[in-house]
Amino acid sequence: MLTRDFLMKADCTTAFGAIGETLLWSAEQRAASLAATLACRPDNGPVWIFGYGSLMWNPALNFSESVTGTLVGWHRAFCLRLTAGRGSACQPGRMLALKEGGRTTGVAYRLPDDEIENELSLLWKREMITGCYLPTWCKLSLDDGRTVNALVFIMDPRHPLYESDTSVQVIAPLIARASGPLGTNAQYLFSLEQELQKLGMPDDGLNELIGKVRTLVGGVNPPGLA
């Protein structure tokens, strides 16, 4: 289970599983990426983080406020080859990211003003282990009527772990079989399904994938799914 305490103590070279030296980012690379992202901050207002996957049910962040919202122009896609965490190099799975087009619903978190850099450093340790995402400031429509600038982790299509084929017949068997130190890939998918249902946020684009993976793992949620 990925927790805040786990992230704070984790040695990134081993904690998530074996990550190739050519893929693993150093602490210095993550710090440089974070600094560059903050340098592009569009205003001096609150810093919001948009969660569309595990950040929705397991943010592991200190935040002052959380609000559901919608990001226009991007959609969920399991387009990231998963070789650590919930997968391995010999049995890779697929992790969630965002690809261009459509819309995505999720949860936005406002960080405390006096904890922004500490919280973002922890978030970078979670999301930018291999630098696979492009941290991007996007306009986000909150369900309470506000529009805010939020940090969104979008898939970098130039990254070596990017996979363009996200067809169900290709990725369902991968997700059904993959596992790693943080659990199974299927657990992740079913947790996403549960959270979307809980929040009243249907994502019809995932229905076929969820059904196929559930069939492949035996028709039930795998052990350990909260």
N, C-alpha and C positions, 0 to 999 in steps of 0.2 A: 504493500500500500504506500503510495506516494503521499507523504505528509510534510508539513512545514519543517518539523524537526529533521526529517530525513534529508530534505533539500539543504538545510543549513549545515549539516554534517557531511554530506555526500562528497566523496572523492569521485569526480566525474570520469576518471579513467577506469573505474571498476564498478561503481554503484549501479549503473544502468545496464550492465552487461559489457561484453567485449565490443568496443567501438574502434574501428581501424584508425591508426595514427593519422592517415591522410584526411579523415573525416572529422575527428575530434577537435573541437575548438579549445584553445587555451583560455585561461582566465583573462589574459590580456586581450585576446581577440573579442571576448564577450564584452569586456569593459569598453573597448573601442567602439563596438557596435552600439552599445547603450549610449555612449557619449554622442555619437553621430546622430542617433535617433532624437535625443533630447535637444540637440542643436537645431533640429528641424521642427521643434515644437511650435505649433501655429499661433499660440497665444499664451498668456500667463494665467489662464484659467485653470480649473481643477484638471488633474490627470485621470482620465477614465481608461479602463482596460475592458475590451470586449471579449467575453468568453462564449465560444460556440461549440466547444467540445467538453473535455474534462474540467475546464475552468468553471463550467456551469455548476457541477455537483461537487467539485473538490477544488475550490480556488486556492487554498493554502496561502492566502494573502491577508494582510491586515487592511481592511477597507472601512471607509466611513459611511458608505451608502451603496446599495445594489438595486438596480432597476432593470427590468426587461426592456428589450429594444430590438430594432430591426436595422440591419445593414443592407443597403441597396447596392447592387452591382457585383455581388460575390455570392457564391453558393458552396455548400459543403461538398467535399469530394475526398475519398480515400485514395489520394494520389501520392502519398509519401511512403516509400518502401521502408518498412520497420525492421531494423536489424538489432535493436536493443530495446530495453524497457519491457515491452510486451511481445517481443520477437527476438530473433537471433539471426546471425549471418547464414547459418545452415538451414534455418526454417523461418524465412522472413515473412512478416505480415504486412498489413497496410495501416497507416495512421491517417487521421483526419487532418485536412488542411482546407484552404479556400482557393477556389479557382474563379476566374472572371465570369461574370454573367449571373443573372437571377437575383436572389435576395436570401438573406439568412437572418433568422431570429436567434436571440441569445440573451445573455445577461451581462450588463455593464457594471463595473465596480469603480467607484470613486476612491482614489487613494488619499490618505491623510496628507495634507500639505507638508508636514514636517517629517514624513517618512517616505517621500517619493523615491529617492535614490536607493534607499535600502530595500524597499519592496520591489523596485524594478530590477535590482541586481539579483534578487532571489528568483524573480520571474525569468530573467535571462538564463539563469542556471538551469531552469526547468525546460524552457522552450528552445534555447539556442545552443544546445550541446554540440550540434553539428552545423549550426548556421543555416539551417534548411529553410527558415522563414524570412520573409521581408517584413520587419516591423514597420507598419505604415499608419500614419495619422489619417483617419477617415471620419467623415460626417456620419453620425449615428443618431437615428430618431428613437428617442426613448418613449416608452408607452405612456408616460405621464405628460407628454406633449413637448418636452424639451428637446432641443437638438444640441449635441455636444460633439467635440472633437475627441475621438477615442483611439487608443493604440490597438491595432488589429494585426495578428500574425497571419500573413498571407504566404502561400507556397511560392518559393522561388523556383520557377520552371527551369532555371539554369543549373540547379543543384544536382549532383550526381545521384541523389536518392529520389529524385522526381520520377514518377511513373505516369505516362500519359493515358494508358489504358485503364479505365476505371469501370469497365463493364462487369456486371454482376458475375458472369460465368468465370471471369478471370480472378476477381478479388475475393469472392465468397470462400473458396477453398483455402486461400491463404489465411484469411482471418480466422476461419474455423480451426486451423491447425496450429497457428503461431502462439508461442508463450515465451515468457522471460521473467526476470527478477521481479517485475512489478505486477505479474499476473498474466492472464490470457488476453489475446487480442479480442476474442469473442466477448469477454467480460466488459471490455471497453465499449463495444458496439451496443450491448444490451443495456449498459448503464446510460448511454446516450439516449436510447429509446425510452427508458424509464423517466429520465429527466425531462425530455421533450413532452411526454405525456403528462407528467406532473404539472408542468408550466402551461399546458394547453397550447403547445407549439408544434403542430404536426408538420413533419417534413416528408412529403409524399415521395420525394426522390430516394428515400432510404428504405421504403417499405419492402421492395423486392429483395434488397440485399439482406435485410434483417430476417425475412422469412427463409431465405436460402441458407443463411448461416445457422439459424435455429434448427433447420432440418439436418444439416450436416453434423451438428454437435449432439444430435439425439432428441431434438424437439423440446428441450428444456433449457432454462438458463443455467450456465455452468456454475459449479460450486463457488461460493465466495462473493456472489453478486449481491450487493446490499439491496 
